[in-house]
Amino acid sequence: MSHETVFSNCSIVLPDRILNGSVMVRDGYIDDISPGRSASGMDLDGDYLIPGCVELHTDHLETHFQPRPKVRWNMDAALQAHDGQIATAGITTVFDALRVGLDGDTELGVSDMSAMAATISAANAGKRLRAEHFIHLRCEVSVSDVVDHFDEMKSNDRIRLASLMDHAPGQRQFVNLEAYRIYYQGKKKLSDEEFAHFSERRIAESNANSARNRRRIAERCHDQSIAMASHDDATAEHVAEGIELGVALAEFPTTIEAALLSREAGLQVLMGAPNVVRGGSHSGNVSALELLEHGALDILSSDYVPFSLLQAVFLLAEKGILDLPSAVRLVSDNPARAAKLDDRGRIEVGRRADLVRVRADAGLPPQVAGVWREGRRVA
């Protein structure tokens, strides 16, 4: 027998407008969208109904697996805790970012990352998760063994995206060496002498490995049909390099020049929702709001705060920077299309019923009042 659910008396956020009406879901897919109230069904009391958010880059899983230095949590339990926070933030599709190539900025090892990937795959297969989880490999190309680690993980069935990144001082996110010092020396509690040795080592690794490893990982991604993203591009040379390698997504460009060149080349540009919520980058790089003003921003990622996606969406709408449908597209339709997930991302007949009920009061963060994935309530 088919299963039907009707959402009535809601403000439906469609791709180009808001419709006061009802949505019928049948067997996990949107079957009908109608103006006005339905004679039956779930009364949403005028709340917004938006498509489930699609998150392409979150580093949040690691904080559940290692909640304190030298503390390791059960991996299945850590994944469930992460998944619960993702779902209650209105995210129904998530790309969990796992490190490939460890640069000394973590106590976690290669075996931990491989085990995390296997845990995600098994939990998806066992239908134990609220959101649908894919894997995004964060490839630190400056590290000598990054390609070996990539080869260990590339056959996992959940991998859909890989980003090519170099966090060495003087590179990309940290072209400003003073910003690098403030970030890493404070984070790692290093003395000036220790920090100097750390920086020298990382710069030497980058010079020796980055260019070669970018090419080798790009070749493997093409062979495995894994989409690629550039990361923290700062210059025209960075953008040109990514285009030559075949990237489709520009993650977190650090300058307006790099963002505009990426957009002109047909790349989707992704920035952090925390950047929007905070009003600027924590690293002192270009503001996401500035990119919006230049028409050079397509996708928002929660990065390190899952709830920041919906915070950013409703903040942009409340401040009149974007209308609500346009703001919602940044976290739903646009990332879904970038990830080639054409069955979700918008409220439209025939699409998956990944839906979020949101209550919004002026001056307050939005409240997630219900989340459905493929028509099944998950939060």
C-alpha positions in Angstrom: 0.0 0.0 0.0 1.2 3.5 -0.7 1.9 5.9 2.1 0.7 9.5 2.0 1.3 12.6 4.1 -0.2 16.0 3.5 1.4 19.2 4.8 -1.3 21.8 5.0 -1.4 25.6 5.8 2.3 26.2 5.2 4.4 28.8 3.5 6.0 26.7 0.8 9.4 28.0 -0.3 9.5 27.1 -4.0 12.6 27.9 -6.2 11.2 31.3 -7.3 8.4 32.2 -4.9 6.6 31.5 -1.6 3.2 29.8 -1.9 0.7 29.6 0.9 -0.6 26.1 0.4 -0.3 22.4 0.8 2.1 19.6 -0.2 1.2 16.0 -0.7 3.9 13.4 -0.3 3.4 9.8 -1.6 5.9 7.0 -1.0 8.7 9.4 -0.2 8.3 11.8 -3.2 6.4 15.0 -3.7 3.1 14.2 -5.5 1.2 17.5 -5.5 1.6 21.1 -4.6 -1.6 23.2 -4.2 -2.5 26.7 -3.1 -4.7 27.0 -0.1 -5.4 24.7 2.8 -6.0 21.0 2.4 -9.2 19.5 4.0 -7.0 17.0 5.8 -3.4 16.5 6.8 -0.8 18.0 9.1 -1.6 21.7 9.8 1.8 23.6 9.9 0.1 26.8 11.3 1.7 29.0 8.6 5.3 27.9 9.2 7.7 27.7 6.3 8.3 24.5 4.5 11.6 24.4 2.8 13.6 21.7 1.0 16.1 19.8 3.1 19.5 21.4 3.2 22.4 19.8 1.2 25.7 20.2 3.0 28.8 19.6 0.9 31.6 20.2 3.4 31.4 19.8 7.2 34.3 18.9 9.4 32.0 18.3 12.3 32.3 14.5 12.6 35.8 14.6 14.0 34.7 16.6 17.0 32.3 13.8 18.0 34.9 11.1 17.5 37.6 13.1 19.4 35.7 15.3 21.8 38.8 16.1 23.9 42.5 15.7 23.3 43.6 12.0 23.6 39.9 10.9 24.0 38.4 8.6 21.3 34.7 7.9 21.3 33.0 4.8 19.9 32.9 5.5 16.2 29.3 4.3 15.6 28.1 6.4 18.5 30.1 9.4 17.3 28.5 9.1 13.9 25.0 8.9 15.4 25.6 11.9 17.5 26.9 13.9 14.5 24.0 12.6 12.4 21.5 13.7 15.0 22.9 17.3 15.1 23.0 17.4 11.3 19.4 16.3 10.9 18.0 18.7 13.6 19.8 21.5 11.8 17.6 20.8 8.8 20.3 19.0 6.8 19.0 15.9 5.0 22.0 15.3 2.8 25.5 15.7 4.1 29.0 15.2 2.7 31.2 14.4 5.7 34.7 15.8 5.2 37.5 13.3 6.1 41.1 14.2 6.0 43.4 12.5 3.6 47.1 13.4 4.2 47.6 14.4 7.8 49.7 17.5 8.4 50.4 17.2 12.1 47.4 19.3 13.0 45.5 16.3 14.5 46.0 13.4 16.8 44.0 11.3 14.4 45.8 8.9 12.1 45.3 7.3 8.7 43.6 4.3 10.2 41.1 6.5 12.0 40.0 8.2 8.8 39.7 4.9 6.9 37.6 3.5 9.8 35.4 6.6 9.8 34.7 6.1 6.1 33.9 2.4 6.6 31.6 3.3 9.5 29.7 5.9 7.4 29.3 3.4 4.5 28.0 0.6 6.9 25.6 2.9 8.7 24.1 4.1 5.4 23.7 0.5 4.2 22.1 -0.4 7.5 19.7 2.5 7.3 20.8 3.7 10.7 21.1 7.4 9.9 18.6 10.2 9.8 20.3 12.2 7.0 21.9 10.6 3.9 25.6 10.7 4.2 28.3 10.9 1.5 32.0 11.4 1.9 34.1 14.3 0.9 37.9 13.7 1.0 39.9 16.7 2.1 43.2 16.0 0.4 46.2 17.8 2.0 48.4 17.8 -1.1 51.5 19.1 0.8 51.8 15.9 2.7 54.1 13.2 1.2 51.7 10.2 1.8 48.5 11.8 0.7 48.2 9.8 -2.5 48.8 6.5 -0.6 46.1 7.4 1.8 43.8 8.4 -1.0 44.3 5.0 -2.6 43.4 3.2 0.6 40.0 5.0 0.7 39.0 5.7 -2.9 37.0 2.5 -3.3 34.5 3.4 -0.6 31.1 3.6 -2.1 30.1 6.8 -0.4 32.9 9.0 -1.8 31.5 11.6 -4.2 33.8 14.6 -3.7 37.5 15.4 -3.1 39.0 18.8 -2.5 42.6 19.7 -3.2 44.0 21.8 -0.4 47.3 23.1 1.0 47.3 24.7 4.4 51.0 25.4 4.6 52.0 28.9 5.6 52.2 31.3 2.7 49.7 29.2 0.8 46.0 30.0 -0.1 44.1 30.3 3.2 47.2 31.6 4.9 48.9 33.8 2.4 49.2 36.3 5.3 51.9 34.7 7.5 50.7 36.7 10.6 47.2 35.3 10.3 48.8 31.8 10.1 50.9 32.5 13.2 47.9 33.7 15.2 45.8 30.7 14.2 48.3 27.9 14.5 50.5 29.1 17.3 47.4 29.8 19.5 45.7 26.5 18.5 48.8 24.3 19.1 50.1 26.3 22.0 53.6 26.5 20.5 56.5 28.7 21.6 58.0 31.1 19.1 60.9 28.7 18.4 58.6 25.6 18.1 56.3 27.6 15.8 59.2 28.6 13.6 60.3 25.0 13.2 56.7 23.9 12.5 56.4 26.5 9.8 59.7 25.7 8.1 58.8 22.0 8.0 55.3 22.7 6.5 56.7 25.1 3.9 59.3 22.6 2.8 56.7 19.8 2.6 54.5 22.1 0.4 57.4 23.0 -1.9 58.3 19.3 -2.3 54.9 17.7 -2.7 52.0 19.9 -3.6 52.2 20.3 -7.3 52.9 16.6 -8.0 50.2 15.4 -5.5 47.5 17.6 -7.0 48.1 16.1 -10.4 48.2 12.5 -9.1 45.0 12.9 -7.1 43.2 14.6 -10.0 44.1 11.7 -12.2 42.6 9.3 -9.7 39.4 11.3 -9.3 38.9 11.3 -13.0 39.4 7.5 -13.1 36.9 7.0 -10.2 34.4 9.6 -11.4 34.9 11.6 -8.1 34.0 15.3 -8.5 36.8 17.7 -7.5 36.9 21.0 -5.7 39.7 23.6 -5.4 40.2 25.0 -1.9 41.1 28.5 -0.6 42.2 29.8 -4.0 43.7 33.3 -3.7 45.1 34.2 -7.1 44.5 33.9 -10.9 47.2 31.2 -11.0 45.4 29.1 -8.4 42.1 29.3 -10.4 43.9 28.4 -13.6 45.6 25.4 -12.0 42.2 24.1 -10.7 40.5 24.5 -14.1 43.4 22.6 -15.8 43.0 19.8 -13.3 39.2 19.6 -13.9 37.7 21.0 -10.7 34.0 21.8 -10.8 33.7 23.6 -7.4 35.6 26.5 -5.9 35.6 26.1 -2.1 36.2 29.1 0.1 38.1 31.4 -2.3 40.0 33.8 -0.1 40.0 36.8 -2.5 37.3 38.5 -4.6 39.7 38.1 -7.6 39.7 34.3 -7.3 36.0 34.1 -6.7 35.1 36.2 -9.8 37.5 34.3 -12.0 36.1 31.0 -10.8 32.6 32.1 -11.5 33.6 33.4 -15.0 35.1 30.0 -15.7 31.7 28.3 -14.9 32.8 26.9 -11.5 30.3 26.9 -8.6 31.6 29.1 -5.7 31.1 27.8 -2.2 31.6 29.8 1.0 31.0 29.2 4.7 27.7 30.0 6.3 29.6 31.0 9.5 31.2 33.7 7.4 27.7 35.1 6.7 26.5 34.8 10.3 29.6 36.4 11.7 29.7 39.1 9.0 33.2 38.1 7.8 35.9 35.5 7.7 37.6 34.3 10.9 40.9 34.2 8.9 40.6 37.8 7.6 39.9 36.7 4.0 37.1 37.9 1.7 33.6 38.2 3.1 30.8 35.9 1.7 28.6 39.0 1.7 31.0 40.8 -0.6 30.9 37.8 -3.0 27.1 38.0 -2.9 27.2 41.7 -3.9 29.4 40.7 -6.9 27.1 37.8 -7.9 30.0 35.4 -7.2 28.4 33.0 -4.6 26.4 29.9 -5.4 26.6 27.6 -2.3 26.8 27.9 1.4 28.4 25.3 3.6 28.0 25.0 7.4 31.7 24.1 7.7 32.1 23.8 11.4 28.6 24.8 12.8 25.8 22.7 11.3 23.0 25.1 12.3 24.7 28.0 10.6 23.1 27.0 7.2 19.6 28.0 8.3 20.9 30.9 10.4 22.6 32.4 7.3 19.5 31.8 5.1 17.1 33.6 7.3 19.6 36.3 8.2 20.1 37.1 4.5 16.3 37.3 4.0 15.6 39.3 7.1 18.3 41.9 6.2 16.9 42.1 2.7 20.1 41.0 1.1 18.3 38.2 -0.8 14.7 37.1 -0.9 14.0 33.9 1.0 13.7 31.6 -2.1 17.1 32.8 -3.4 18.7 32.4 0.0 17.2 28.9 0.4 18.7 27.9 -3.0 22.2 28.5 -1.6 21.7 25.6 0.8 19.5 23.2 -1.2 19.0 23.4 -5.0 22.5 24.8 -5.8 24.6 22.3 -3.8 22.3 19.4 -4.9 23.0 20.3 -8.6 26.7 20.8 -7.9 26.8 17.2 -6.5 24.7 15.9 -9.4 21.9 14.9 -7.0 19.1 15.8 -9.3 16.4 14.0 -7.2 16.4 16.6 -4.4 17.1 20.2 -3.5 13.8 21.8 -4.3 10.1 21.4 -3.5 8.8 20.2 -6.8 6.5 17.4 -8.0 8.6 14.3 -8.6 11.4 15.3 -6.3 12.3 13.5 -3.0 10.3 14.6 -0.1 13.3 16.0 1.9 11.5 18.7 3.8 12.1 21.0 6.8 9.5 22.9 8.8 10.9 26.2 10.0 9.4 28.8 12.4 10.9 32.2 12.0 10.5 35.2 14.4 12.1 38.5 13.6 15.3 39.0 15.5 15.7 35.4 16.6 17.4 32.4 15.0 15.0 30.2 13.0 13.6 27.2 14.8 13.5 23.8 13.1 10.1 22.3 14.0 10.3 19.1 11.9 12.5 17.3 9.4 11.5 14.7 6.8 13.8 12.6 4.6 12.0 10.8 1.7 8.8 11.5 3.5 9.8 9.9 6.7 10.1 12.1 9.8 13.7 12.0 11.1 13.7 15.0 13.5 
